Amino acid sequence: MARFRNNDKKEAPGISSGSLSDIVFMLLFFFMVTTQMRESENKVEVRLPSATEITKLERKDLTSFVLIGKPIMQETYGKSDRIQLNGDIITEDQLGIEIIKERSNIAEKDRKDYRIAIRADQGTKMRIIRDVKLKLREVSALKLMYQTKRDQNGTN
């Protein structure tokens, strides 16, 4: 009987790079869809004060950020300090209503963890911060935080 032998050493075929561009574009599309962009732009200028004892915020989705500072577009909003909430410049009187709306959008079980973070410019007068705190107290938004930046020197 005859034996069939294959003496040819077969090499493995090379990896095709034809579908590489499809994979790259699929990944690009995935990251474009899943990446969160900034929800609102700052309309007030905020230079955060520094602090040595800070803690990291656990859940940002349960926090409303109140920005207080000089408006960037001073010809529209004037030169005095303004309050920004959710991308809109509001007055102190509107703040309570807007916070109630924000709190109502949160699930009932998470409302106990709802907080207000105040981002105030380091040159902001305490009068406007006091007025904001009083308005928040009227609507029972009692969990407040002040956002700061870490002091690089370790001193205040």
C-alpha positions as CSV (number, residue, x, y, z in Angstrom):
1,M,0.0,0.0,0.0
2,A,1.1,3.4,-0.7
3,R,1.6,5.9,2.0
4,F,0.8,9.5,1.4
5,R,3.2,11.8,3.0
6,N,3.1,15.5,3.1
7,N,6.7,16.7,3.4
8,D,5.7,20.3,2.9
9,K,6.0,22.4,6.0
10,K,2.8,24.4,6.1
11,E,3.0,27.9,7.5
12,A,0.2,29.5,9.4
13,P,-1.6,32.1,7.4
14,G,-1.0,35.8,8.3
15,I,-3.5,37.7,10.4
16,S,-5.8,39.7,8.2
17,S,-6.0,43.4,9.0
18,G,-9.0,44.0,6.8
19,S,-11.4,44.1,9.7
20,L,-9.1,46.2,12.0
21,S,-10.6,49.4,10.8
22,D,-14.1,48.1,11.6
23,I,-13.1,47.2,15.1
24,V,-11.5,50.6,15.7
25,F,-14.6,52.5,14.5
26,M,-16.8,50.3,16.6
27,L,-14.8,51.1,19.7
28,L,-14.7,54.8,18.8
29,F,-18.5,54.8,18.4
30,F,-18.9,52.9,21.7
31,F,-16.9,55.4,23.6
32,M,-18.6,58.4,22.0
33,V,-22.0,57.0,23.0
34,T,-21.1,56.1,26.6
35,T,-19.0,59.1,27.5
36,Q,-20.8,61.7,29.6
37,M,-20.2,65.3,28.6
38,R,-20.6,68.2,30.9
39,E,-24.2,68.8,31.5
40,S,-24.1,72.6,31.8
41,E,-21.5,75.3,31.3
42,N,-20.4,77.7,34.0
43,K,-21.9,81.1,33.6
44,V,-20.3,82.4,36.8
45,E,-16.6,82.6,37.5
46,V,-15.6,80.4,40.5
47,R,-12.1,80.3,41.9
48,L,-12.4,77.8,44.7
49,P,-10.8,78.5,48.1
50,S,-8.2,76.1,49.4
51,A,-8.6,73.8,52.4
52,T,-6.5,71.1,54.1
53,E,-9.2,68.8,55.5
54,I,-11.4,67.7,52.6
55,T,-13.4,64.6,51.8
56,K,-14.4,63.1,48.4
57,L,-18.0,63.2,47.4
58,E,-19.5,59.7,47.2
59,R,-22.4,60.1,44.8
60,K,-22.6,63.2,42.6
61,D,-26.0,62.2,41.2
62,L,-27.5,63.0,44.6
63,T,-25.9,66.4,44.8
64,S,-27.1,69.8,43.4
65,F,-24.3,72.2,42.8
66,V,-25.0,75.9,43.5
67,L,-22.4,78.2,42.0
68,I,-21.9,81.7,43.4
69,G,-19.6,84.2,41.8
70,K,-19.2,87.0,39.3
71,P,-20.9,86.4,36.0
72,I,-18.7,85.6,33.0
73,M,-21.0,87.7,30.7
74,Q,-21.1,90.8,32.8
75,E,-22.8,92.9,30.0
76,T,-25.8,90.6,30.3
77,Y,-26.0,89.7,34.0
78,G,-24.2,92.7,35.6
79,K,-21.1,92.8,37.7
80,S,-22.5,91.7,41.1
81,D,-22.3,88.1,42.3
82,R,-24.9,85.8,40.8
83,I,-26.3,82.3,41.7
84,Q,-26.2,79.5,39.1
85,L,-28.1,76.2,39.4
86,N,-28.2,73.6,36.6
87,G,-26.7,75.9,34.1
88,D,-29.1,78.8,34.7
89,I,-28.6,82.1,36.5
90,I,-31.3,82.3,39.1
91,T,-32.3,84.7,41.9
92,E,-32.3,83.9,45.6
93,D,-36.1,83.7,45.5
94,Q,-36.1,81.1,42.7
95,L,-33.5,79.0,44.5
96,G,-36.0,77.4,46.9
97,I,-38.4,76.4,44.1
98,E,-35.6,74.9,42.0
99,I,-34.2,72.9,44.8
100,I,-37.7,71.4,45.5
101,K,-37.9,70.4,41.8
102,E,-34.5,68.8,42.0
103,R,-35.3,66.9,45.1
104,S,-38.6,65.6,43.6
105,N,-36.7,64.1,40.7
106,I,-34.7,61.8,43.0
107,A,-36.0,58.4,44.0
108,E,-37.7,58.4,47.4
109,K,-35.2,56.0,49.0
110,D,-32.3,58.3,48.0
111,R,-33.8,61.6,49.2
112,K,-32.2,61.2,52.6
113,D,-28.8,61.4,51.0
114,Y,-29.5,64.4,48.8
115,R,-27.0,67.2,49.4
116,I,-26.4,70.8,48.2
117,A,-22.8,71.6,47.3
118,I,-22.0,75.3,47.3
119,R,-19.2,76.3,44.9
120,A,-18.5,79.9,45.9
121,D,-15.8,82.1,44.5
122,Q,-13.1,82.9,47.1
123,G,-13.9,86.6,46.7
124,T,-17.7,86.2,47.2
125,K,-19.2,88.3,50.1
126,M,-20.7,86.2,52.9
127,R,-23.9,88.1,52.6
128,I,-25.0,86.2,49.5
129,I,-23.8,82.9,50.9
130,R,-25.8,83.6,54.1
131,D,-28.9,84.4,52.0
132,V,-28.5,81.2,50.0
133,K,-28.2,79.2,53.2
134,L,-31.4,80.8,54.7
135,K,-33.3,80.1,51.5
136,L,-32.2,76.5,51.6
137,R,-33.2,76.2,55.2
138,E,-36.7,77.4,54.3
139,V,-37.1,74.4,51.9
140,S,-35.6,71.9,54.4
141,A,-32.4,71.4,52.3
142,L,-30.2,71.1,55.4
143,K,-27.3,68.9,54.2
144,L,-24.8,71.4,52.8
145,M,-21.2,71.1,51.6
146,Y,-18.7,73.7,50.5
147,Q,-16.6,72.7,47.6
148,T,-12.9,73.6,47.9
149,K,-9.6,72.7,46.4
150,R,-6.8,70.9,48.3
151,D,-4.2,73.2,49.7
152,Q,-0.9,72.2,48.2
153,N,1.2,73.6,51.0
154,G,-0.7,71.9,53.8
155,T,-1.6,75.2,55.4
156,N,-4.5,77.6,55.1
